[in-house]
Amino acid sequence: MELGNLIIPDEVLALLGPDALLEAPPGFKWAAVELAKRTGAKLSGRAVWGSCDVGLDDAAYMGAKRVVHLGHGVSPNIAYLLRKNTGGVLEKIDVDTYVLKAGGIEAYFVPVYYVPPPSLPRPPEGKIYFPLPYRLIAEELANQYSLEMAKEPMTGCWVGEPPGRTAVVASSGYFYPLAVKLFYPNAEVWGYDPFKGKAFPIEGEYRRLMGLKARAYLSRKERVVVLVSRKPGQMQREEAERIAAQMNGVVVEVDEASPDLLDDLGADLIVNTACPRIGFDDQDRIRTPVMNLHELEGFTPQNIIRLL
């Protein structure tokens, strides 16, 4: 089924209806509104930044039997935490489709793909990586220019396979290319915006953010706050409590961790056990130094991003 420049599996219509709660991230909300209008499904207004953020509690509150979550892959780290925190069963039922059964609610993670543009200029030579919505574009690039392509989609917190010398990430902006660079700092990484037909290096942005990141290792540690997320694919409560005990800190539960909220805590240092990108992407917007959980093991790029 095509909606504008998007392709959504036809099967999604069978999952929707008045007893379903539909979720979609920013950029796909308009498509979710159209699907809800066609099927009578309830629509979540939350941002839902990833599959980690699936709204099981929202579904229960709204009297829904199913969650249909659009547009995000389920990476191994998120799959682990979803199973652990919900006690549910997570299965892969199609190429990019998963179902989580937990607490009497079924949550379906359903892909949304961009329609490939009619013209895709040649990208730099390298292994093609892609977040889920860009799969068809990545396949077109790989086929058209005989390039190697990653077997599975990446997420902002998971890159499953090494790139070799060079990686090319089919997506708009720096977010996903930076994830590859964080996992594989020795690789040359390029972003490739298929809608602008342009490739761009990310080394400069990576070095800028890493420079900001160093603040956390020079900070005072007298007033320490440890973040724990309530999102089922992020929550690491036991780890947060352990770190708080070790550092004489305070555990703070969050759902959305905005820069203003974090700075308002008045901490010398924030230790983050929620989404690892909090501890990297917003360093130029947060006055308070932020250190991710596994960075406590040492200042290496791999520990900045690693969840498990």
Stockholm file with secondary structure:
# STOCKHOLM 1.0

chainA/1-308         MELGNLIIPDEVLALLGPDALLEAPPGFKWAAVELAKRTGAKLSGRAVWGSCDVGLDDAAYMGAKRVVHLGHGVSPNIAYLLRKNTGGVLEKIDVDTYVLKAGGIEAYFVPVYYVPPPSLPRPPEGKIYFPLPYRLIAEELANQYSLEMAKEPMTGCWVGEPPGRTAVVASSGYFYPLAVKLFYPNAEVWGYDPFKGKAFPIEGEYRRLMGLKARAYLSRKERVVVLVSRKPGQMQREEAERIAAQMNGVVVEVDEASPDLLDDLGADLIVNTACPRIGFDDQDRIRTPVMNLHELEGFTPQNIIRLL
#=GR chainA/1-308 SS CEETTEECCTTHHHHCSTTEEEECCTTSHHHHHHHHHHHCCEECCSCCCSGGGCCHHHHHHTTCSEEEEESCCCCHHHHHHHHHHHCCEEEECSSSCEEEEETTEEEEEECCEECCCSCCCCCCSSEEECBGGGHHHHHHHHHHHTCCBCSSCBBTTBCCSCCTTEEEEESSSSHHHHHHHHHCTTSEEEEEETTTTEEEECHHHHHHHHHHHTHHHHSCCSSEEEEEECSTTTCCHHHHHHHHHHHTCEEEEESSCCHHHHHHTCCSEEEECSCGGGGTTTTTTCSSCEEEGGGGGCSCHHHHHCCC
#=GC SS_cons         CEETTEECCTTHHHHCSTTEEEECCTTSHHHHHHHHHHHCCEECCSCCCSGGGCCHHHHHHTTCSEEEEESCCCCHHHHHHHHHHHCCEEEECSSSCEEEEETTEEEEEECCEECCCSCCCCCCSSEEECBGGGHHHHHHHHHHHTCCBCSSCBBTTBCCSCCTTEEEEESSSSHHHHHHHHHCTTSEEEEEETTTTEEEECHHHHHHHHHHHTHHHHSCCSSEEEEEECSTTTCCHHHHHHHHHHHTCEEEEESSCCHHHHHHTCCSEEEECSCGGGGTTTTTTCSSCEEEGGGGGCSCHHHHHCCC
//
